Amino acid sequence: MATDTPAAAALQEELLRRARSRAARPAPAPEAAHHGPAPLSHAQRRMWLMDRLGQGSASYSVPFATRLRGPLDLDALAAALTSLVGRHEILRTRYGQQDGEPYQEVLPAPEAMALRVVETAADDAGALLAEEAHRPFDLAAGPVPRALVLRHGPQDHTVLLTFHHIALDGASLETVAGELAELYAAAARGTAAEQPAPPQYADFARREQAAADRLEQGLRHWESRLEGVIPLRLPRPANPPADGTRSAGTHTTPLDPRVPAALRELGRQHRATLFTVALAAAFAALHRFTGQDDLVIGVAGTHRQGAEMRGLVGLCVNTLPVRVNTAGDPSFTALVERVREALLDAQQGREVPFDLILERLGAAARDTDGTALIRVTADVLGVPTALRLPGTVGEYVEVGAGEAKFDLSFGLVDTDAPAGIVQYGRTALDEEAAAGLGAHYAALLTAVADEPGLRLSRLPGAVPAPRDETGGHPAEALLRSHPGVAEAVVLEPVGGPLLAYAVLREIGGPAPAELRSLLRAALAPELVPAAVTLMDALPRTADGAADPARLPGMPSAPAPEGAHAEAVTEGFTALLGRPPRPDDDFFLLGGHSLIAVQLAERLRGALKLPLTGLDILQARTPRAVTALLDARAAERAAAPSVTTARPRRSRQGTVLVTGGTGGVGAFVLRELADRGRPVLALARPESAHLVAGDGVDVIEGDLTDLDGLRKAVDSADAVIHAACTFTRPEVDVTAMATMVGAWSRGPFVFVSSVDAYGHPAGEWVAEESAPGQPLSPYGQAKLDCEALLLQAAGSQGRGGASAVRSPLVWGPHHRLRDQLRWGATGVLYQAAREGRPIAVPRPGTGGHAWYGAAWVHAAGLARSLVSCLDSPVHGVANAVSGHVTWRDLAATLTELLGSDSEILETDEVHPDLDHRWHYHSDRLSPSLRLQPGEDWRSVLAAMAGPSER
């Protein structure tokens, strides 16, 4: 058969395309031992906290870029990436929160991963790669990897895969690169790759949690090892970034190729690895730079132990604080011995997660200005990982995210082009000091490679000269000029004498009397402070200025008053276990990152004012947090009040709510208001007053006004569609089609019904089960609306979609009371109200063991719907609070209504009572957890109302 004709070539191409499509589908994974949400590992928890605190940004993006020269099969690459994400659940995991505690949940494997292809010259690639790496991830939606392909020519491409660090570490990147190469080769051939099923990260997280009670001995070890440690002081930059971002600077100094080999040989002679020698060099450089002896540097440890971890993709790193004392001016070889012993000691406690160490240390883990224990890290950098795809030549491409994870990092590049690297945060060091440190670090590496017996005092490096701080008090400048003083500040309290505060460089420095004598000898009497007080560190405000409220001897301001102050005090007390004074420090009271997140959410919900965990960490005292809330309340009060619909996107994050005048919609509006979300409510003009309120704008319209629906959807950044005609399914479906057509961004949440399941065969119904016949017109309309929504989700800029199926909705609202009295349960309610006998189906009738109703509390349903804005389920989820038999429901109604109706069990089933199914609701279970007063008897009591008793 000829194969060189156009028709034959086209046929071969189509057959190959189909084969690739089959190969792209992940093989069925073995049945998992666990289902549903899983706890976060400790490493993931820190990533999640950084995200919640507002410090995630691009710092924790992991860009992986390779320039590939040669023929690149984009279809095979897309198929390989799809298979990779299907194999490793962690690459399709979302992160939610319930009651302040995070959890992770695996999403379904995608049918296909998209490649974004951009034509661009190679010289312009850097800016596009950096822009892509800076795009934030939404952890609540699931940080699925992003793929960007830059086409420079027919056989010249740069491929960038961007991951979030919560899902991947350095060892994982090696696994990802290797598997992608195998999957790509198989997809290009049109076959399926034969790869063993990998371990899954959620199982590792569960094992780690189960072993938490065995960490006490390790925690005691770290508590003893870090006792008395003082967080490192670095010379503060003269002009830190005004926006407070953690932008990074880097100084790279090439080294002679012989330097790494000489350092490796030095290590061999002292039973140390190259990493140990490089870490000793970092300690030496840091000592020379700061003049401090008792130093802590963080190094990366790993939890990857044993064969069961082989091939695991996920975050398995742990930060180990290595504490070394450089006192006594030791030789560099002696310092290597000290570092080796300290590193071995740290490795003994590598199983103890760093966040637990911080919690055990409490306030000792931070300086008085909030400075973290670990500000400095060190590492040896080898040949970076690159994609090696068959038929191409791969070259690693550096993509700088431009943000610093730590204030200072030392790196020894151990490749064919060795170098010394110093990366720094611009909020921690200024350019001049960092440049000097970078040059000294490289010179130090060369010096110890040539003469390892040099004492530290003879190594390159020097403490930066004090800055000339203009505008300060003369006494302050004179104190700073003293070689034994690291920091100083002079303040003049209202109505009081001058007071000076100083921080010494080391123990045994000048006494207060000596410093005051210096000032008396150089200054006029009126410029001499009445006292000089020595401190371990100067307490500072978030902007870096000395904080007078926390300096001894300064007069205290009156305690703040008002609703904000009361709420702040109550929040501190509830979460930290003791009532605070106005100027007590959050960290000294035992606060940490998770408590900061919880406190911010508590205050945000109570006061309806914007507040983040990062605000708490920066403000730190009840007085400062109260002042911040007062300022934001004043800003809100000064903003113009508008009740008509605003122009498109005038308020970022606006949520369109339909059905706001109904029972479900009213609870949704209340939940959104509690969370401080701006709302656009669709309502008829005559009903607008029912939904208008603080933070709620009204746009006129209803489900029959298609132009109004389009305008409403286009004016919002997210949609919760709770409106329904109940009796006109054609109107409901047409309205949904119109809204989906206008939907162009953000998440869309649809309030569906369990009627979409029809009559399933089994008693228990799993989420997204296929419908069973017969299906009512109402249930069919819900199913059709779901299909319209889910088919459009994720395309053309649209966000994730959630179809939330609810059963009977109960709650104290007049519309919901009407449904109780006249809807599906009306046959029971009206009989009880009138004192007539109540007939309910006997268990076993028709071969069914149970008859009753599934129900959901309106408040729980509202929580679930709003949670889907941040964490779309990307499919169908059930919202069920519980199940109750018809007999129990009838008995409760007769009791609440004071009825003497007799309850009879019969073999006949009334059509309204022909319900015998239980519905699983795992996906939304955190939000559905019953709050006080939400049990079914309490809510029925509230719905019955005194007029009916």
Secondary structure, 3 states (H helix, E strand, C coil): CCCCCHHHHHHHHHHHHHHHHHHHCCCCCCCCCCCCCECCCHHHHHHHHHHHCCCCCCCCEEEEEEEEECCCCHHHHHHHHHHHHHHCHHHHEEEEEECCEEEEEECCCCCCCCCEEEECCHHHHHHHHHHHHHCCCCCCCCCCCEEEEEEEECCEEEEEEEEEHHHCCHHHHHHHHHHHHHHHHHHHHCCCCCCCCCCCHHHHHHHHHHCHHHCHHHHHHHHHHCCCCCCCCCCCCCCCCCCCCCEEEEEEEECCCHHHHHHHHHHHHCCCCHHHHHHHHHHHHHHHHHCCCEEEEEEEEECCCCHHHCCCCCCCEEEEEEEEECCCCCEHHHHHHHHHHHHHHHHHCCCCCHHHHHHHHHHHHECCCCCECCCEEEEEECCCCCCCCCCCEEEEECCCCCECCCCEEEEEECCCCCEEEEEEECCCCCHHHHHHHHHHHHHHHHHHHHCCCCEHHHCCCCCCCCCCCCCCCHHHHHHHHCCCEEEEEEECCCCCCCEEEEEECCCCCCCHHHHHHHHHHHCCHHHCCCEEEECCCCCECCCCCECHHHCCCCCCCCCCCCHHHHHHHHHHHHHHCCCCCCCCCCCCCCCCHHHHHHHHHHHHHHHCCCCCHHHHHHHCCHHHHHHHHHHHHHHHHHCCCCCECCCCCCCCCCEEEECCCCHHHHHHHHHHHHCCCCEEEEECHHHHHHHCECCEEEEECCCCCHHHHHHHHHCCCEEEECCCCCCCHHHHHHHHHHHHHHCCCCCEEEEEEHHHHECCCCCEECCCCCCECCCCHHHHHHHHHHHHHHHHCCCCCCCCEEEEEECEEECCCHHHHHHHHHCCCHHHHHHHHHCCCEEEECCCHHHCCCCEEEEEEHHHHHHHHHHHHHCCCCEEEECCCEEEEHHHHHHHHHHHCCCCCCEEEECCCCHHHCCCCEECCCCCHHHHCCCCCCCHHHHHHHHHCHHHC
